[in-house]
Amino acid sequence: MSSKLRSLFKNPASIGIALSFYAFIAIGIAEGGLGVLIPSIQATFNLTSATITLIFLSQVSGYVFAALTSSLLSSRIGLARLLLLASFCLTCALITYAVSPYWLLMVAAGTFLGLGIGLIDAGINTYIANHQGNADLMGLLHAFYGIGALLGPAVATTLLAMNVNWRGVYLVIAIIVGLTVLSMLWAVVSNYRPLNQRTSITDTSATANLSLALRTPTVLLAGLLLLVYVGTEASVGNWAYSVQTVSRGTPEILAGYSVSAYWLGLTLGRLATGRVVRYLGAARTLDSALMLLGVSLTAWWLLPKQLLSLPMIGFALAPIFPMTIWLMPQRIPAAIVPAGIGFMTSVASLGAAGIPAGVGAVAARAGLGIIPVLMIPLVVIMVILHRWLVGRSPAN
């Protein structure tokens, strides 16, 4: 850990940073475990690859609401109360997943899951982005998401191997996420200042800043870049297990842990992000990451018997989200940074719902083996959007 990080954790804001890191572990586990559980959920409710995608699509309304309200809520009630509300919604959704006897009730709960994840993502990314002097911190935040995301499939695979059904797995995940509710409740009750400070702007100016952010091309295109990125990350994470087991005949335990290896690659990449950025700069780091991503996805498609491509894909994806967020305070006016980042991170979560759903719909017709091929055009879109942002911004 760098000297900057050591000094950071000695100041009073360190508790808030630690709580932020744990919240990202929690949402990583909540999202990462689903891919391993999809076949079990399909078997319980007699679903196809097309109908299971409703569990992704149902989250869209929650993400949209989070995108439009996160900065307004944060300015009105403070970050701690925002995160308390978000973690409560997420925990309730996971409990509903675990106990619901009806598929459509489980689908409806997805709205609250999307709302919880969207608000946590937007609120904490804005909070950490304020520490502009330290690129390591943003990379480290998203590395903790990667830790949660690799634990998700590992925990799910292990529990399924112990004959715990998928509902029991979701109860375990709900307990882990529920600790976030308790931590944010502590922050509210104890009036922990770093998380309870509100912005000095009025509700009217918050609304005006959101309106201005939504008219700023850099915000919109960066949001689209993150939407495609999150969709790619989620599609690989959610469908790789099914691709390996159903389409390629990989043993279930090996396939489950290979998905964890994918998230491990992402985590290691994010731990290294700050150091790499100091040598290459943010723009060149993203150029290199996108190139490696294209090569790794091609290897996953053309070399189906090897599993090394999955951790390589994760490693390549690692810097894209945190560095795009970290650069925003340098690319847009300071007044619209909270609204811009809040919008970008929440709308990016639409990718986690829409793109895996679309991929599943195509796979229902063409077979699961088509999924690696579908990822490659998404890389091309990300390259185009990234280069546009670099060309329009003085911050490279």
Solvent accessible surface area in square Angstrom, and as a share of the most:
residue,aa,sasa,rsa
1,M,137,0.61
2,S,28,0.18
3,S,74,0.48
4,K,119,0.50
5,L,10,0.05
6,R,130,0.48
7,S,67,0.43
8,L,21,0.10
9,F,63,0.26
10,K,174,0.74
11,N,53,0.27
12,P,112,0.71
13,A,19,0.15
14,S,21,0.14
15,I,83,0.42
16,G,0,0.00
17,I,0,0.00
18,A,50,0.39
19,L,29,0.15
20,S,1,0.01
21,F,10,0.04
22,Y,62,0.24
23,A,1,0.01
24,F,3,0.01
25,I,29,0.14
26,A,1,0.01
27,I,4,0.02
28,G,0,0.00
29,I,5,0.02
30,A,5,0.04
31,E,42,0.19
32,G,3,0.03
33,G,0,0.00
34,L,13,0.06
35,G,0,0.00
36,V,2,0.01
37,L,0,0.00
38,I,0,0.00
39,P,45,0.28
40,S,33,0.21
41,I,0,0.00
42,Q,34,0.15
43,A,84,0.65
44,T,69,0.40
45,F,37,0.15
46,N,141,0.72
47,L,26,0.13
48,T,79,0.46
49,S,24,0.15
50,A,41,0.32
51,T,58,0.34
52,I,0,0.00
53,T,7,0.04
54,L,71,0.35
55,I,0,0.00
56,F,3,0.01
57,L,83,0.41
58,S,19,0.12
59,Q,11,0.05
60,V,47,0.27
61,S,62,0.40
62,G,1,0.01
63,Y,0,0.00
64,V,60,0.34
65,F,108,0.45
66,A,0,0.00
67,A,5,0.04
68,L,79,0.39
69,T,25,0.15
70,S,3,0.02
71,S,17,0.11
72,L,51,0.25
73,L,41,0.20
74,S,29,0.19
75,S,12,0.07
76,R,146,0.53
77,I,44,0.22
78,G,1,0.01
79,L,15,0.07
80,A,0,0.00
81,R,98,0.36
82,L,0,0.00
83,L,1,0.01
84,L,38,0.19
85,L,75,0.37
86,A,0,0.00
87,S,0,0.00
88,F,113,0.47
89,C,13,0.08
90,L,0,0.00
91,T,17,0.10
92,C,53,0.32
93,A,2,0.01
94,L,0,0.00
95,I,74,0.38
96,T,33,0.19
97,Y,3,0.01
98,A,2,0.02
99,V,94,0.54
100,S,1,0.00
101,P,86,0.54
102,Y,149,0.57
103,W,30,0.11
104,L,127,0.63
105,L,84,0.42
106,M,0,0.00
107,V,21,0.12
108,A,56,0.43
109,A,7,0.06
110,G,0,0.00
111,T,45,0.26
112,F,109,0.45
113,L,10,0.05
114,G,0,0.00
115,L,25,0.13
116,G,0,0.00
117,I,4,0.02
118,G,0,0.00
119,L,0,0.00
120,I,2,0.01
121,D,16,0.08
122,A,1,0.01
123,G,6,0.06
124,I,0,0.00
125,N,0,0.00
126,T,22,0.13
127,Y,26,0.10
128,I,3,0.01
129,A,1,0.00
130,N,106,0.54
131,H,50,0.22
132,Q,51,0.23
133,G,63,0.60
134,N,13,0.07
135,A,14,0.11
136,D,21,0.11
137,L,1,0.00
138,M,1,0.01
139,G,1,0.01
140,L,23,0.11
141,L,0,0.00
142,H,6,0.03
143,A,0,0.00
144,F,50,0.21
145,Y,19,0.07
146,G,0,0.00
147,I,51,0.26
148,G,0,0.00
149,A,0,0.00
150,L,32,0.16
151,L,69,0.34
152,G,0,0.00
153,P,0,0.00
154,A,21,0.16
155,V,40,0.23
156,A,0,0.00
157,T,9,0.05
158,T,56,0.32
159,L,30,0.15
160,L,48,0.24
161,A,61,0.47
162,M,124,0.56
163,N,142,0.73
164,V,48,0.28
165,N,91,0.47
166,W,11,0.04
167,R,54,0.20
168,G,18,0.17
169,V,0,0.00
170,Y,2,0.01
171,L,80,0.40
172,V,54,0.31
173,I,1,0.00
174,A,5,0.04
175,I,123,0.62
176,I,40,0.20
177,V,1,0.00
178,G,17,0.16
179,L,90,0.45
180,T,2,0.01
181,V,25,0.15
182,L,111,0.55
183,S,24,0.16
184,M,0,0.00
185,L,81,0.41
186,W,111,0.39
187,A,0,0.00
188,V,26,0.15
189,V,115,0.66
190,S,56,0.36
191,N,90,0.46
192,Y,25,0.10
193,R,168,0.61
194,P,36,0.22
195,L,1,0.00
196,N,20,0.10
197,Q,123,0.55
198,R,135,0.49
199,T,62,0.36
200,S,117,0.75
201,I,67,0.34
202,T,88,0.51
203,D,70,0.36
204,T,108,0.63
205,S,36,0.23
206,A,4,0.03
207,T,76,0.44
208,A,57,0.44
209,N,22,0.11
210,L,15,0.08
211,S,46,0.30
212,L,76,0.38
213,A,0,0.00
214,L,56,0.28
215,R,159,0.58
216,T,24,0.14
217,P,66,0.42
218,T,20,0.12
219,V,0,0.00
220,L,75,0.38
221,L,46,0.23
222,A,0,0.00
223,G,1,0.01
224,L,78,0.39
225,L,3,0.01
226,L,0,0.00
227,L,39,0.19
228,V,8,0.05
229,Y,1,0.00
230,V,19,0.11
231,G,0,0.00
232,T,0,0.00
233,E,10,0.04
234,A,13,0.10
235,S,0,0.00
236,V,0,0.00
237,G,2,0.02
238,N,12,0.06
239,W,2,0.01
240,A,0,0.00
241,Y,16,0.06
242,S,5,0.03
243,V,0,0.00
244,Q,0,0.00
245,T,24,0.14
246,V,105,0.60
247,S,54,0.35
248,R,40,0.14
249,G,60,0.58
250,T,21,0.12
251,P,89,0.56
252,E,118,0.53
253,I,97,0.49
254,L,88,0.44
255,A,0,0.00
256,G,0,0.00
257,Y,95,0.36
258,S,7,0.04
259,V,0,0.00
260,S,12,0.08
261,A,31,0.24
262,Y,0,0.00
263,W,7,0.02
264,L,83,0.42
265,G,6,0.06
266,L,0,0.00
267,T,6,0.03
268,L,91,0.45
269,G,4,0.04
270,R,5,0.02
271,L,93,0.46
272,A,35,0.27
273,T,3,0.02
274,G,1,0.01
275,R,140,0.51
276,V,53,0.31
277,V,14,0.08
278,R,135,0.49
279,Y,177,0.67
280,L,77,0.38
281,G,24,0.23
282,A,4,0.03
283,A,8,0.06
284,R,168,0.61
285,T,7,0.04
286,L,4,0.02
287,D,47,0.25
288,S,57,0.37
289,A,9,0.07
290,L,8,0.04
291,M,141,0.63
292,L,60,0.30
293,L,0,0.00
294,G,19,0.18
295,V,90,0.52
296,S,0,0.00
297,L,0,0.00
298,T,46,0.27
299,A,23,0.18
300,W,1,0.00
301,W,103,0.36
302,L,102,0.51
303,L,103,0.51
304,P,52,0.33
305,K,176,0.75
306,Q,50,0.22
307,L,44,0.22
308,L,133,0.66
309,S,1,0.01
310,L,0,0.00
311,P,34,0.22
312,M,76,0.34
313,I,0,0.00
314,G,0,0.00
315,F,93,0.39
316,A,1,0.01
317,L,0,0.00
318,A,0,0.00
319,P,11,0.07
320,I,3,0.01
321,F,7,0.03
322,P,0,0.00
323,M,0,0.00
324,T,1,0.01
325,I,0,0.00
326,W,35,0.12
327,L,2,0.01
328,M,0,0.00
329,P,35,0.22
330,Q,76,0.34
331,R,29,0.11
332,I,12,0.06
333,P,80,0.50
334,A,88,0.68
335,A,64,0.50
336,I,1,0.00
337,V,12,0.07
338,P,43,0.27
339,A,4,0.03
340,G,0,0.00
341,I,0,0.00
342,G,2,0.02
343,F,26,0.11
344,M,0,0.00
345,T,0,0.00
346,S,0,0.00
347,V,23,0.13
348,A,0,0.00
349,S,5,0.04
350,L,34,0.17
351,G,0,0.00
352,A,11,0.08
353,A,0,0.00
354,G,32,0.30
355,I,32,0.16
356,P,0,0.00
357,A,5,0.04
358,G,37,0.36
359,V,10,0.06
360,G,0,0.00
361,A,47,0.36
362,V,65,0.37
363,A,4,0.03
364,A,48,0.37
365,R,225,0.82
366,A,67,0.52
367,G,32,0.30
368,L,24,0.12
369,G,36,0.35
370,I,51,0.26
371,I,0,0.00
372,P,0,0.00
373,V,44,0.25
374,L,51,0.25
375,M,0,0.00
376,I,43,0.22
377,P,73,0.46
378,L,26,0.13
379,V,9,0.05
380,V,83,0.48
381,I,72,0.36
382,M,0,0.00
383,V,57,0.33
384,I,111,0.56
385,L,16,0.08
386,H,3,0.01
387,R,112,0.41
388,W,77,0.27
389,L,2,0.01
390,V,13,0.08
391,G,67,0.64
392,R,149,0.54
393,S,12,0.08
394,P,124,0.78
395,A,13,0.10
396,N,93,0.48
